[in-house]
Amino acid sequence: MKLRFLGIIPNTPTDDSPTIWVDEETGDLLIQSYKATDSEVEACQSVGSVPGHSTHVPDHEAIVRLPQVMLKYIPRPEGDSREVPGT
């Protein structure tokens, strides 16, 4: 796996630091961030996703909260000129 660092939350302390990397072989993002609280997970489950799709979060998955300021580090396709909210 070949990872490339994309960004870390600005003014972060030495611990508790949301960070984003990209796997340069697959394009997948690896995100270290805050674990969603039980109430946040319940809110996500109440909204749902695709009709008929389970809202259960399996043990091998997680819901994380990505601070808005971190959106600027998410890669965009070339030519995508859409604004990143709040940047």
N, C-alpha and C positions, 0 to 999 in steps of 0.2 A: 504494500500500500504506500503510495506516495502522496503525502498530505502537504498542502500549502496553507499557511496561516493567512486568514483574511482580515480579522480584526478582533479587537477586544473593547469592552465597554469603556468609554472615555473616563478619565479620572478614577480608575478602579483601584481599590486597595490591593495588597499582595494576595489576598484570598478573596473568595466570593466574587469571581471575575467572569461574567458571561463572555464566551469566546466562540469564534466561528472559524472552521477550517474547511477546505474543499479537498476531496479525494480526486486528484488529477487524472486518475485512470478511469473513474466512473462518472465524475461530475457530482457525486453525492456530497451533501453538506453534513458535517459533523458539528453539532452545536452543544456547547456546555452552557447551561443557563439555569434559571431557578425552576425547581420542581413545582408544578402546579399544585395548589392546595386542594384539599378534598372538595371544597365548595366550588373552586374553579373547574375541576373535573366534572362535578355534577352539573354545572352550568353548561359545559360543552356537551355533555350527554343529553341534557334537556333540549338543546337546539338540534342535535342530531347532525346528519350529513346527507346521505343519499337514502331516499325512501326504501325501506326494507333492510337497510344495513344495520347491523348491531352497533350499539353505542358502548359496548363493553370494551375496556382497554385491557388487552391481554398482557400477561406478565412480561413478555419480551418487547413491549412498547411502553412509551411514556408520553404524557403531555407536559411540555415545558413552556414556561412563560419567557418569551424573548422580548427584552426591553425595546421600545420603539426606536431608540437611538441606534440600535444594532441593525436595523433594516438596511442602512446604507452599505453594509458589508456584504449583503446577499448579491451574488453575481446576477446580472441581467443579460439576456440574449443581445448580441450585437444588433444595433439599430433600434433597440427598445428605448424610446424616449419618454416613457411614462415617468412621472414624478414619483419619488419615494415619499410617502406621507411624512410630514414633520421634519424633513431635512432642509 
